[in-house]
Amino acid sequence: MKKVAFITGGSRGIGLGIAEHLAKSGFDLAINGVREEASVKDVMAHLQGLGAEVIYCQGDIASKEAREAMLAKIKNHFGRLHVLVNNAGVAPKERRDILEATEESFHYVLSTNLQGAYFLTQAAANWMIAQKNAQADFWGCIVNVSSISATVVSVNRGEYCIAKAGLSMATQLFAARLGEFNIPVYEVRPGVIKTDMTAGVTEKYDRLIEGGLCVQKRWGYPEDVGKAVAALAKGDFPYSTGQVIMVDGGLTMPRL
């Protein structure tokens, strides 16, 4: 019986890159997104073509009711869950200096990027513990996709940085709590990745990368993140719970 992975924000960008590599690695998939199911049919068909059984779980992870409904759908369809990938995230609708940013923007970003992921992890972890108690050889893991913004300051999107820093701590908290159940929790921290979220700053980062922003002189791509997550999900790093996997082309490496 194949393992099942639930990927939030899995129908586009980094999430889709992760879904593709998990499908290639032999996982069946539950894909979350906020778009109507009809608009992601091509994506679902593409993933099925890679060998995965795929269901779509529409919903906003910031909503408690939506999170409960998505997990119930996975339970009803597959009856099991081995991997949770907390990837869904939003950027501020407007980039504003922290001296001018609004509480509304702060709440909008943190409710999805941190609060939603935190409580989805709580619910999934309890389900994984129940599976472990019922089946001694059950193996699962949780992967949080954060960002170099967890430690790299951007004063015009402070709410995003704080959300990612919080997700980094959540990784360590759940890793510590789930250790007794041998359920590792990891953080994958991407750098500058070419997706629709970075489309508006392509020219800026083209210049910065050419000027030496990264050690590896190129953009990152969703497949770079997907390969890292797949390695973790397959259990290739079983003794590394709570650790950060950097996927940033050396951007955050201290250099003189």
Secondary structure as GFF3:
##gff-version 3
##sequence-region A 1 256
A	DSSP	beta_strand	4	7	.	.	.	ID=ss1
A	DSSP	alpha_helix	13	24	.	.	.	ID=ss2
A	DSSP	beta_strand	28	33	.	.	.	ID=ss3
A	DSSP	three_ten_helix	37	40	.	.	.	ID=ss4
A	DSSP	alpha_helix	41	49	.	.	.	ID=ss5
A	DSSP	beta_strand	54	58	.	.	.	ID=ss6
A	DSSP	alpha_helix	64	77	.	.	.	ID=ss7
A	DSSP	beta_strand	83	86	.	.	.	ID=ss8
A	DSSP	alpha_helix	103	110	.	.	.	ID=ss9
A	DSSP	pi_helix	111	116	.	.	.	ID=ss10
A	DSSP	alpha_helix	117	134	.	.	.	ID=ss11
A	DSSP	beta_strand	141	145	.	.	.	ID=ss12
A	DSSP	three_ten_helix	148	150	.	.	.	ID=ss13
A	DSSP	alpha_helix	158	178	.	.	.	ID=ss14
A	DSSP	three_ten_helix	179	181	.	.	.	ID=ss15
A	DSSP	beta_strand	185	190	.	.	.	ID=ss16
A	DSSP	three_ten_helix	196	201	.	.	.	ID=ss17
A	DSSP	alpha_helix	202	210	.	.	.	ID=ss18
A	DSSP	alpha_helix	222	233	.	.	.	ID=ss19
A	DSSP	beta_strand	244	247	.	.	.	ID=ss20
###
